[in-house]
Amino acid sequence: MSIEVHDAKIKNLIQVCKETGNTKKLAVVSFILTSNKLDEIGIRFGLRHRNKNTGEKLFEYMEQINAFLEYNLKISIFKQEQIELLRNCELLFLKSKGDVPYEYIKKIFQIYYDFRKLKIPNLNKTMKSDVFLESSELGFFSFLSPKSRRRNKDTNKLKPLIAQKIKEKQFSLQKELELEFNSQMFEKAIYLQSLKKSLENNKRNKIIFQGTLKQNLSYQRSIEDIFKYLLLGLIALIVSLGIIILIELMYYPAYNGVLSGWSLFFFGVASIIIIAYLRCFKKEGR
């Protein structure tokens, strides 16, 4: 279905719902469209799906995407006012079970169309430094190209200057991307970040350009995943303590009264944490 046909159907639906007074159906459609588009944005960035089964809200997922971009490139794709607007609309929508005023529905559709304007680059595209440097204003770094014979020598001498130039360009790109997200500028920001890391981590002064754009981004575990592994570690620790006490009981039967009580305590706590873990994460298939 073309965008024109899609938009025409939305306009017809809005008109029909306004005439019939069925704003609830229109509200549901607006949230479905917005949710699908936001999921698409997250997937294009290589992030996990929004956890609908656990009740993760749209504005929370927007914050996750922003956190990912801020961690990697010090930028955010969604403005705080936009997140707050969606938060207010979404909470009202959930509280009223879809029965929201038409003014709120218009705001949701506006957010949906704002999402549609975002052009996320293909992060699986292979990084090619020669092509990038030739087609950009970053000619200053051209001697870092694999084709340059004086690359290693110049890198060693000009490393502080290169680092400063990268920092200045990164700051400039961050400002531009904060004003308006642009896929080409986003690719440049990833490239510069990769170049910066290569300078910092490469002791041989060799600048390595390889892989895809996506491979140069850090996909940190979410808070939920960190909590999951924390619980697993706690379970392993408590069970280990219980097993150690049981072994001690085999060698020192005289302490049976005291040690057996501690053994039951540790295994009981471990059982409670295991049940909590299963309730929190089993349904999500984690």
N, C-alpha and C positions, 0 to 999 in steps of 0.2 A: 504494500500500500504506500503510495507516495505521500509526502508531507502535506501537499495541498489537499488531497482527498481526506487525510487524517484530520487536518484543521477544519475542513468543511463539516465533517461529521461532529466535531466538538461544538462548533457554532450552532449546528442544527439541534444538538442535544440541549445546549444552554437555552435556546429559544423555546423548545418544547417544555423543558422543566420550569422555566419562568412562567409560561402560559398556564401550565397545570398546577403550579405551586409545589411540585415534587423536588424540593431543593436537596432532600436527603440523598436521592439517587445521584444528583449532580455532585454532591460533596464526596460520595464514595468514589465516583469516577475520577474526580480531581486528585484524590489521595492515591488511587491505584496508579494513575499515570505518573504522578510525582515519585512514588515509591519505585516504580520500574526504572525510571530515568536515573534516579539516585543509585540504584543497584548497578546499572550499566556503567555509571561513572566510576564507582568503586572497583568494579571488575576490570575496567580499562586501566586502572592504576595498578592492577595486580593484587588488590586487597581481597580479603575474605568477603563472603556474602554477608549481608545484614542478617543478624540472628533473629529472624521473625519468631521462631519457636520459643525463644526466651523473652520475647516482648521488647527487644531492642527497638527504640523509636527512631524515626527518621532524623530528627535533630541530633540524636546521639551518634548516629552513623556519620552525619556530616562532621561532627566534632572529631570522630576517628580519622576521617580522611584528612581533615586539617592538621591533626596531630602528626600524621604520617608525613605530610609535605613539610611541615615546620621542622620536624626532626631532620629530614634530609636536606632541605634547600632553604630553610628559613622563610618560607612563603605559606600563604593560605589561599585556598581557592574559593572558600565561602566567607563572606563578611559576617561579623558577629551580629549585625542587625538582621541579616537574613536568617541566621540560625534562631535568633530570638523570635522572629516573626513566625517561622515554621513551628517553633516550640509552642507558642501560644495557640496557634490554630490547631495543632495536633492534639494537645491536651484537652482542648475544648471539644474537639471531634470525638475523642475517646470517651470523655465524660458524658457527653450527650448522645453517644452511640450514633453519630452521624447527623444528628438534627442540629445543624449550625446555621446561622444567618448567612444570607447570600453574600454579604460584604466579606466574610471570611473565605468563602469559596473563591471569590475573585482574587484574593491574596494568594491562595494555593495555586491557582492557575498561573498567576504571575511568576511564582517561584518555579513552576514547571517549565514555563517558557524561558526563564533565566537559565535553568539547567540545560535546556536544549541548545543554547547559544555556546556552551562550553565545548571546545574542540580538543579532546584529549588525544595526544599523539600516540602513535604505535610504539609502545615501549619494547616491543620485540625486534625493532629495527636495529640492524647491526651498526655499531659505531665505526665510522670511517673518518679518521682525523684529517686526512688530506682534503677530502671533499668538504668537510666542515670548515676548515680553516680558509679554504679558497672562496667559499660562499658567504663568509661572515666578515665582520670587522675585526676579527681577532688575529690579524696578520702578524702581530707582534710575536705570537707563539709559533710561527710557521717553521722556525728552525728546529722545533721539537718533533716535527714530522719524521716518520721512519725513513723517509727519503733523504733527510738532511745528514750529510757526512760529519758536520761539526756539532752534532747534537749533544754528545756527552760532554765535550769540553765547555761549550757555551752554557749548558745547564748548570755545571758546577760553579762557574763564575757569576752567572746572573740569577742564581736561585733566589736570593732575597728580593731582587727587583721583580722577578716573575711572580713570586708569592704576593707581593704588594699589588701588582697589576691584576692578578686574579681576584684578589679581595675587592678591589675597586669595581671591577666589572661585575662581580657577584652582587655587590651592594646595589649597583645600578639596575641589574636585572630584577632583583627582589622588589625594588620600588616600582618598576614597570609592571611586573606580574601582579603586585598588590592592587594596582589601579585597574588592570584588565588582563585576564588570563589569555595567554597566547601560546599555541603549541610550539612554534619555532623558538620563542624565547625560553620556553620550558626545556626544550632539548638542549639549548645552549647552557642553561643553568646546570643540567645534569653533566654535560661535557666538562664544564669548568670545575664542578665538584670532583669529578673523576681525575681531572688533571691535578687538582690540589692534593688529593689523597696520594696520587702517584708520586708527586714531589716530596711529600712528607714521609712516605713509607719506603721509598726506593733508595737504598743506600748506594747502589751502583750508578745513580744519576741517570738511569735509563727510564724514559717516559714510555709507559706501556699503554697502548690503545687497543683494546680488544673487547669482544663480547657485545652484548646488546645494552641498550639504555636501561632496561629493567634490572640487569645484573649490577648496575652501579647505584641502585637504591637499596636502602636497608629496610627490610620488612620485620620490624620488631614485633615480638609477641604482644598480644593485647593483655590488658589487666586480667581478663578472665583466664587466659592461659597461664599467666604467672601464678595466679591463685590456685589453679589446678595442680601445677607442679609443686607448689608449696604444700598442698594437702598430701600429695603422694610422698613427698619427702618426710613429712611429719608421720604418716602412717608407717613408713619403713623404719623410722627411728624408734617409734613406740613399740612396734612388733619386735624389733631387735632387742630392746631392753627386756621385754617379756621373755624372749627366748634365752637370754643370758641368765635371767633369774631361774628359769626352769633347769638350766644346766647346773647352776649353783646348788639347787635343791638336790640334784643327783649326788653331788660330792659332799654336801653338808646337810644331811637329813635333820640334824638337831635344830636347824633354823627354819624348819618346815612351817611353823606357825606364822612367823613374820614374813618370810619370803613368798609364801603361797598367797598371802593377802595382796602383796605388791604385784605379783604376777597376774592375779585376777583383775586388779585395778588397771594395769597397762593394757591387757587384752580387751577389757571393757571399753576403755577410751578409744583404742584402735578400731573396735567394732562401730562405735558411734561415728567416728570420722569417716570410716569406709561407707557407712550408710549415707552420710551427708554428701560425700563425693559422688556416689552413684545417683543420688537425687538431683544433684546440681549438673552433672555432666553426662550421665548415661543417656538421657533423652536427646541430647544434642549429637550423640554419636561421636563424641570426642575420644 
